[in-house]
Amino acid sequence: MKIKLRKVDRLFSQIQRFRFDYTCQKCGRKYNPESSLYNLGVSHYYGRSRENTRFDDDNVTLLCNFPCHRKWEGEERGDYTEYMINRLGQKGFV
């Protein structure tokens, strides 16, 4: 299912890149703000198709588009869950 990006999605992504200082939260690589659009992706722990968490700061992190984003949303999903619990605490994660 392809998700249509709206103007507000692009603005939210820009805010998150600034919020996380253009730095991948998995590997720590810092990107230049001018090139971050292509290299860094806002990762939604709970898919962005869920409107109730689509723009929730606690549901997103910033990851390199490849390989970090792909790994955490795939084969390393458990590591992603652990990161979110550590970041938010068990109560905040639920």
C-alpha positions in Angstrom: 0.0 0.0 0.0 1.5 3.3 -1.1 1.0 6.2 1.2 0.4 9.6 -0.3 2.7 12.3 1.1 0.9 15.6 1.9 2.5 19.0 2.5 2.1 18.5 6.2 4.1 15.2 5.9 7.0 17.1 4.3 6.9 19.8 7.0 6.8 17.2 9.7 9.9 15.5 8.2 11.8 18.8 8.1 11.0 19.4 11.7 12.2 15.9 12.7 15.4 16.3 10.8 16.1 19.5 12.8 14.9 17.9 16.0 17.4 15.1 15.7 20.1 17.4 14.5 20.4 15.6 11.1 21.8 12.6 12.9 20.9 8.9 12.4 19.7 7.6 15.7 20.9 4.0 14.9 24.5 4.5 13.7 25.1 8.1 14.8 26.1 9.4 11.4 25.5 13.2 11.0 24.4 14.6 7.7 24.6 18.0 6.1 21.1 19.7 6.2 21.2 20.4 2.5 21.6 16.7 1.6 19.6 15.1 4.4 16.4 14.9 2.4 17.8 12.1 0.4 20.0 10.4 3.0 17.8 10.6 6.2 14.3 9.3 6.6 11.8 9.8 9.4 10.9 6.3 10.6 7.5 5.8 12.1 7.5 2.9 14.6 3.8 2.5 14.1 3.2 3.0 10.3 2.2 6.5 9.2 -1.0 5.1 7.7 -2.3 5.2 11.3 -3.5 8.8 11.5 -3.6 8.9 15.3 0.2 8.4 15.5 1.3 9.8 12.2 2.5 13.1 13.6 3.4 12.0 17.1 7.0 12.9 18.1 7.1 9.8 20.3 6.4 7.5 17.3 9.3 8.7 15.1 13.0 8.7 14.9 15.5 9.7 12.3 17.5 7.0 10.4 19.8 6.7 7.4 17.6 5.6 4.5 19.9 2.8 3.9 20.9 0.6 5.6 19.6 1.7 9.1 16.0 2.4 8.2 15.7 -0.8 6.2 17.2 -2.9 8.9 15.2 -1.6 11.8 12.0 -1.9 9.9 12.9 -5.4 8.8 15.3 -8.0 10.2 16.3 -5.9 13.3 12.8 -4.9 14.4 13.6 -6.1 17.9 16.5 -3.7 18.1 14.1 -0.9 17.1 11.6 -1.9 19.8 14.4 -1.9 22.4 15.6 1.6 21.2 12.0 3.0 21.5 11.6 1.5 25.0 14.9 3.0 26.1 14.0 6.4 24.7 10.5 6.6 25.9 10.5 4.3 28.9 8.1 1.3 29.2 5.1 3.5 30.1 5.7 5.9 27.3 6.2 3.1 24.8 2.8 1.5 25.4 
